[in-house]
Amino acid sequence: HIGLPKTGTSTVQNAIQKLRPVLAQRGYWTPEGIMAHHRFAVGAMAADDPRLKQAHYQRVLASGNDGVFAAFEQAASDGKSILLSSEYLNDCGGKAAADLLARFGVTTAQARVIVCLRRQDRFIASHYNQEVKRMGRPQKLAWSHEEAPHWDWYRRLVGWANEFGNEALHVLVFERLVKQAPGALFAKAVLAACDLPL
């Protein structure tokens, strides 16, 4: 599950943590703690990627979850199904994510990619509101045409489809999903897309 951010990712990630014992009974391994998911995802980025200097990446790197890589490798070696959820995977992109999995002997043919999209205008407004609340952003919300490619969902998804194949990509629409499955049901609907009806 690669996000996107602002599409209920925290709800899904919290649900995964609560359901870890149930998932383990079903043969799934998932990292313990949301930050461990993010730490694994950030491992897909090149060491010289300038984004790693940003504060939120630094928090992930300093989270003390480096053991997640060995745990992932062990789970893959044991033949367990693995469930990851991190919007940082979306930041990394399909190629980097595929390369990261390959380091642990997991092929793209073994993976399913779940992505939840949101209307761009609502996504931008939600992101801006979060920056105002959490980081005290003083600037007004403004649109720059230079940022337009960043909000091109088709372009983003093509990169994942090229690496993992169209069949592996399962696209959900946030606005549609929250109407059909509000509250706690939202997380269940996303997990159902991972072949995990709960």
Secondary structure, DSSP 8 states (H G I E B T S, - for coil): ----TTSSHHHHHHHHHHTHHHHHHTTEE--SSHHHHHHHHHTTS-TT-GGGGSHHHHHHHTSS-TTHHHHHHHHHHTT-EE----HHHHHH-HHHHHHHHHHTT--GGG--EEEEE--HHHHHHHHHHHHHHHH---S-----GGGGGGG-HHHHHHHHHHHH-GGGEEEEEHHHHHHHS-THHHHHHHHHTTT---
